[in-house]
Amino acid sequence: MQERRWLSEREFLQALSFCFLLPGPEAQQLCTYAGWRLRGVCAGLLAGGLFILPGFFSILVLSYIYVIWREVGFVAALFFGIQTALLGIVAQAMLRLARRTIHSLWQVVVAAIAMMLMVAEIPFPAIVFLAGLVGWIMGRTGKAPAVMPSTEPLAGSVRQKTLSALPLRFWRPLLTTGIGWLVLWWLPVVLLGLTLGGNSFWVQLGTFFGQLAAASFGGAYAVLAWLTHAAVDDFQWVTATEMQAGLGLAETTPGPLIQVVQFVGFLAAWKEEAGLPPWLAGLGASVLVTWMTFAPSFLWIFALSPAMERLLKSQPLQAALQGVFAATVGAMVFLATWFGVRILFLELNRVALFGKPLAVPLLASFDPVAASLAVVAAVALFRGGWSVPRTLALNAALSLLIHRWWV
């Protein structure tokens, strides 16, 4: 952006801080903001939309390949290798987020409580709300100092005036933009409900992923624990193995990691008796889930960007976000544990904890091959400094060799 002079360094950092406050993929929001800042809403739509398309088509093609050829020996071996790398990848993402967002003892406590609430199957949106409320209270009492980058006003920019300086004639289009995009966001679900009924699979699919998008603070990994639990255990749209494969595929494609939701929606529709051919149902679910996931990012940018400076300077809001990010770290610890027991052990037992079933691995079912590949991935990531795609390729190749020569 600096080379093309779309944004100055100061404007870029300010926009990045702003996107960090919002739920959803930061990179897409940043592209949308840059387009909006330069040429208005149409340019913002173009920039944000083009950012999504490569990942959308990549996941769509990989989803078809997965459902058609996943039982073929060498394809199954490739997916097995990709899945074994996930434990190290999630752990690395968790540590990066923790280093960036955990600055106080109270956040450590919030993260630990959030992890326990995830084990107790408390809905993730409720955990996010409670964590944000704790942070807000800490900010109001002055016990949570602001840690996010401070920003200076952008001289000469009418769009960047603070809320207190916005006249009534500016509030009206601001509210109109927010309400308009809110209607557009949920319009497909409403139309599907009116056509197919409120309890239909398609309404259930769109509603869940709309809720997921609204709670996705802290990046894709923050909501993956909720997505995984809901998709595997509650709705039974995918199996644990399929969820692991989807996350691995999403790591290999261009675009944000949150695009894994498209894979989950595709497989759910492929299996569902929805009155459509499986290939068409998968395509329709991919479009619906992608829209419900990414449309709110346009809503946040177009509606809230005019108030960006005021939001960035609000200490209680920043403190609330500190609480939310602490909760996401706790959720990621839960996610790493969830993946770990299913990657390293072949069999699990269900035991009751707080009245809820908890998966406990059978020690006798320990998988040394999976563990060895997981260690290789962890060493490559943490010691070798390898990128995620390179690490996934390494594990896939090693798994293929093992399948070819030893299995």
C-alpha positions in Angstrom: 0.0 0.0 0.0 2.9 2.3 0.6 4.4 1.6 -2.8 1.1 2.6 -4.5 0.6 5.4 -2.0 -2.9 4.2 -1.2 -2.3 4.8 2.6 0.5 6.4 4.5 2.3 4.3 7.2 0.4 6.2 9.9 -2.9 5.6 8.2 -2.1 2.0 7.6 -1.3 1.4 11.3 -4.4 3.3 12.4 -6.6 1.2 10.1 -4.9 -2.0 11.3 -5.5 -1.1 14.9 -9.2 -0.4 14.0 -9.6 -3.7 12.3 -8.1 -5.4 15.3 -11.1 -4.1 17.3 -13.6 -5.7 14.9 -14.8 -9.3 14.7 -13.9 -11.0 11.5 -10.8 -11.4 9.3 -8.5 -8.4 9.7 -6.9 -8.7 6.3 -10.2 -8.6 4.4 -11.3 -5.6 6.5 -8.1 -3.8 5.9 -8.5 -4.3 2.1 -12.1 -3.1 2.3 -11.1 -0.1 4.4 -8.3 0.9 1.9 -10.7 0.7 -1.0 -13.4 2.7 0.9 -10.9 5.3 1.9 -9.7 5.8 -1.7 -12.8 5.6 -3.8 -15.8 5.0 -1.5 -18.1 2.0 -1.0 -17.8 0.5 -4.5 -14.0 0.4 -4.3 -14.3 -1.1 -0.8 -16.7 -3.8 -2.1 -14.3 -4.6 -4.9 -11.2 -4.7 -2.7 -12.8 -6.8 0.0 -14.6 -9.1 -2.5 -11.5 -9.8 -4.6 -9.6 -10.7 -1.4 -12.2 -13.4 -0.7 -12.5 -15.0 -4.1 -9.2 -16.9 -4.5 -9.8 -18.7 -1.1 -13.4 -19.4 -2.0 -12.6 -21.1 -5.3 -9.6 -22.9 -3.8 -11.6 -24.4 -0.9 -14.5 -25.2 -3.3 -12.2 -27.3 -5.5 -10.4 -28.9 -2.6 -13.8 -29.8 -1.0 -14.9 -31.6 -4.2 -11.5 -33.5 -4.3 -11.9 -34.4 -0.6 -15.4 -35.9 -0.8 -14.7 -37.8 -4.1 -11.1 -39.1 -3.6 -10.5 -39.1 0.2 -10.8 -42.9 0.4 -8.0 -43.4 -2.2 -4.9 -44.6 -0.4 -2.4 -42.0 -1.3 -4.9 -39.1 -0.9 -5.8 -40.4 2.6 -2.1 -40.5 3.4 -1.7 -36.9 2.3 -4.6 -35.8 4.5 -3.2 -37.8 7.4 0.1 -36.0 7.2 -1.7 -32.6 7.0 -3.7 -33.4 10.1 -0.7 -34.3 12.2 0.8 -30.9 11.7 -2.3 -29.2 13.1 -1.3 -29.5 16.8 1.9 -27.5 16.3 0.2 -25.0 14.0 -2.6 -24.3 16.6 0.0 -24.1 19.4 2.1 -21.6 17.5 -1.0 -19.4 16.7 -2.0 -19.6 20.4 1.4 -18.4 21.6 1.5 -15.6 19.1 -1.9 -14.3 20.1 -1.0 -14.7 23.8 2.2 -12.7 23.4 0.4 -9.9 21.5 -2.6 -9.6 23.8 -2.0 -11.0 27.3 -0.4 -8.2 29.4 -1.9 -8.6 32.9 -2.6 -11.2 35.6 -6.4 -10.6 35.3 -6.2 -11.6 31.6 -4.5 -14.9 32.5 -7.3 -15.6 35.0 -9.9 -14.8 32.3 -8.1 -17.1 29.8 -8.1 -19.9 32.4 -11.8 -19.5 33.2 -12.7 -19.3 29.5 -10.9 -22.6 28.9 -12.9 -24.2 31.7 -16.1 -22.8 30.4 -15.4 -24.3 27.0 -14.9 -27.7 28.7 -18.3 -27.2 30.4 -19.8 -26.5 26.9 -20.9 -22.9 27.7 -21.7 -21.2 24.4 -18.7 -19.2 23.1 -20.7 -16.0 22.5 -21.6 -16.0 26.2 -18.0 -16.4 27.1 -17.0 -13.5 24.8 -19.7 -11.3 26.4 -18.6 -12.1 30.0 -14.9 -11.6 29.2 -15.7 -8.3 27.5 -17.8 -7.2 30.5 -14.9 -8.0 32.9 -12.5 -6.0 30.7 -14.9 -3.1 30.4 -15.2 -3.0 34.2 -11.5 -3.1 34.6 -11.1 -0.3 32.1 -13.7 1.9 33.8 -12.0 1.4 37.2 -8.6 2.2 35.7 -7.1 -1.2 36.4 -6.7 -2.1 32.7 -4.3 0.4 31.1 -4.7 0.9 27.3 -2.1 -1.1 25.4 -3.2 -0.7 21.9 -1.4 1.7 19.6 -2.4 5.3 20.0 -3.3 7.2 16.9 -3.3 10.8 15.8 -6.1 12.6 13.9 -5.8 12.5 10.1 -5.6 16.1 9.1 -8.0 17.2 6.5 -10.1 14.1 6.5 -13.8 14.6 7.1 -14.4 10.9 7.5 -12.1 10.7 10.5 -13.8 13.2 12.8 -14.6 11.9 16.3 -18.1 11.0 17.3 -18.6 14.2 19.3 -17.8 16.3 16.2 -20.2 14.5 13.9 -23.3 16.6 13.0 -26.8 15.2 12.8 -26.7 15.1 9.0 -23.7 12.7 9.3 -25.4 10.4 11.8 -28.3 9.7 9.5 -26.3 8.1 6.6 -24.1 6.4 9.2 -27.2 4.6 10.7 -28.7 4.1 7.3 -25.5 2.3 6.2 -25.4 0.1 9.3 -29.1 -0.9 9.0 -28.9 -1.4 5.3 -25.9 -3.8 5.5 -27.5 -5.5 8.5 -30.6 -6.3 6.3 -28.4 -7.4 3.4 -26.4 -9.6 5.7 -29.4 -11.6 7.0 -31.6 -11.3 3.9 -30.6 -14.8 2.5 -31.5 -16.5 5.8 -34.8 -14.7 6.0 -35.7 -15.6 2.4 -34.7 -19.2 3.0 -36.8 -19.3 6.2 -39.9 -17.9 4.4 -39.4 -20.4 1.5 -38.3 -23.6 3.4 -39.4 -23.0 7.0 -37.6 -21.7 10.0 -36.3 -25.2 11.0 -34.8 -26.1 7.7 -31.2 -27.2 7.3 -30.3 -24.1 5.2 -31.7 -21.7 7.8 -29.9 -23.5 10.6 -26.6 -23.4 8.5 -26.9 -19.6 7.7 -28.0 -18.7 11.3 -25.1 -20.5 12.9 -22.4 -19.1 10.7 -23.9 -15.6 11.0 -23.5 -15.9 14.8 -20.0 -17.3 14.4 -19.0 -14.3 12.3 -20.3 -11.8 14.9 -18.2 -13.5 17.7 -15.0 -14.0 15.7 -12.7 -11.6 17.7 -9.0 -12.4 17.7 -8.9 -14.3 14.4 -10.1 -17.6 13.0 -8.5 -19.7 15.7 -10.5 -17.9 18.4 -13.8 -19.3 17.1 -12.5 -22.6 15.8 -13.1 -24.2 19.2 -16.7 -23.2 19.0 -17.1 -24.1 15.4 -15.4 -27.5 15.9 -17.6 -28.4 18.9 -20.8 -27.3 17.2 -20.1 -28.8 13.8 -18.8 -32.2 15.2 -20.8 -32.7 18.4 -23.9 -30.6 18.3 -25.0 -30.5 14.6 -22.9 -33.5 13.6 -22.3 -31.9 10.2 -18.7 -33.3 10.1 -16.6 -35.8 11.9 -13.5 -34.9 14.0 -11.3 -36.3 11.2 -13.1 -34.2 8.6 -12.7 -31.1 10.7 -9.0 -31.6 11.0 -8.7 -32.1 7.2 -10.7 -28.9 6.6 -8.5 -26.9 8.8 -5.4 -28.3 7.1 -6.8 -27.5 3.7 -7.7 -24.0 4.7 -4.1 -23.5 5.9 -2.8 -24.3 2.4 -5.0 -21.9 0.4 -4.8 -18.2 -0.3 -7.1 -16.0 1.9 -8.0 -16.0 5.6 -8.0 -19.2 7.6 -11.7 -18.5 8.6 -12.5 -19.8 5.1 -12.5 -23.3 6.8 -16.2 -22.5 7.5 -16.9 -23.0 3.8 -15.4 -26.5 3.9 -17.7 -27.4 6.9 -20.8 -26.0 5.2 -19.9 -27.8 2.0 -19.6 -31.2 3.7 -22.7 -30.6 5.8 -24.8 -29.9 2.6 -23.1 -32.8 0.7 -24.4 -35.2 3.4 -27.7 -33.5 3.9 -30.8 -34.8 2.2 -31.8 -31.3 1.0 -33.6 -32.1 -2.3 -30.6 -31.2 -4.4 -27.8 -33.1 -6.0 -24.8 -33.3 -3.6 -22.6 -31.2 -5.8 -25.2 -28.5 -6.1 -26.0 -28.5 -2.4 -22.3 -28.2 -1.6 -21.9 -25.2 -3.9 -25.0 -23.5 -2.5 -23.8 -24.1 1.1 -20.4 -22.7 0.2 -21.9 -19.5 -1.2 -24.3 -19.1 1.8 -21.7 -19.8 4.5 -19.1 -17.5 2.8 -21.7 -14.7 2.6 -22.8 -15.0 6.2 -19.1 -15.1 7.3 -17.7 -12.2 5.3 -20.6 -9.8 4.7 -20.5 -8.4 8.3 -17.0 -7.2 7.6 -18.4 -4.8 5.1 -21.0 -3.7 7.6 -18.3 -2.9 10.3 -16.1 -1.0 7.9 -18.7 1.0 6.1 -20.7 1.8 9.2 -18.0 2.3 11.9 -15.0 3.7 10.0 -16.2 7.3 10.3 -16.0 6.9 14.1 -12.7 5.1 14.0 -10.6 7.6 16.1 -13.2 7.7 18.9 -13.3 3.9 19.1 -9.5 3.6 19.1 -9.2 6.2 21.9 -11.9 4.6 24.2 -10.0 3.0 27.1 -13.0 1.0 28.4 -13.5 -0.4 24.9 -9.8 -1.3 24.6 -10.0 -3.0 28.0 -13.1 -4.9 26.9 -11.2 -6.2 23.9 -8.3 -7.2 26.2 -10.8 -9.4 28.1 -12.2 -10.8 24.8 -8.7 -11.6 23.5 -7.8 -13.3 26.8 -10.9 -15.5 26.4 -9.9 -16.4 22.9 -6.5 -17.5 24.1 -8.3 -19.8 26.6 -10.5 -21.1 23.7 -7.4 -21.8 21.7 -5.9 -23.9 24.5 -9.1 -25.9 24.5 -8.8 -26.3 20.7 -5.2 -27.4 20.9 -6.2 -30.0 23.5 -9.2 -31.1 21.5 -7.1 -31.7 18.4 -4.2 -33.2 20.4 -6.2 -36.1 21.9 -7.8 -36.9 18.5 -4.5 -36.7 16.6 -2.3 -38.7 19.0 -4.8 -41.3 20.1 -7.0 -43.6 18.0 -9.7 -44.2 20.6 -11.5 -42.0 23.1 -13.7 -42.7 26.1 -16.5 -40.4 27.3 -16.5 -39.5 31.0 -18.8 -37.2 32.8 -17.4 -33.8 34.0 -19.7 -31.1 35.4 -22.6 -33.2 34.1 -21.1 -33.0 30.5 -19.4 -35.8 28.5 -15.7 -35.3 28.2 -13.5 -37.2 25.7 -10.6 -38.9 27.4 -8.0 -40.8 25.4 -7.3 -44.4 25.9 -3.5 -44.6 26.5 -3.3 -48.0 24.8 -4.5 -46.4 21.5 -1.5 -44.0 21.3 -0.4 -43.6 17.7 3.4 -43.3 17.4 3.3 -42.5 13.7 1.0 -39.5 14.3 3.0 -38.4 17.3 6.3 -38.6 15.3 4.9 -36.5 12.5 3.4 -34.0 15.0 6.9 -33.6 16.6 8.4 -33.1 13.1 5.9 -30.3 12.4 6.5 -28.7 15.8 10.3 -28.7 15.3 9.9 -27.2 11.8 7.6 -24.4 13.1 9.3 -23.5 16.4 12.9 -24.3 15.8 13.2 -24.1 12.0 11.0 -21.1 11.6 9.2 -22.8 8.7 6.0 -21.3 7.3 2.7 -23.2 7.7 2.3 -24.2 4.0 5.9 -25.5 4.0 5.4 -27.5 7.2 2.1 -29.0 5.9 3.9 -30.0 2.6 6.7 -31.7 4.6 4.3 -33.7 6.8 2.1 -34.6 3.8 5.2 -35.9 1.9 6.5 -37.8 5.0 3.1 -39.4 5.5 3.0 -40.4 1.8 6.4 -42.1 2.2 5.3 -43.9 5.3 2.1 -45.1 3.6 4.1 -46.2 0.5 6.9 -48.1 2.2 5.9 -49.1 5.7 2.1 -49.4 5.8 
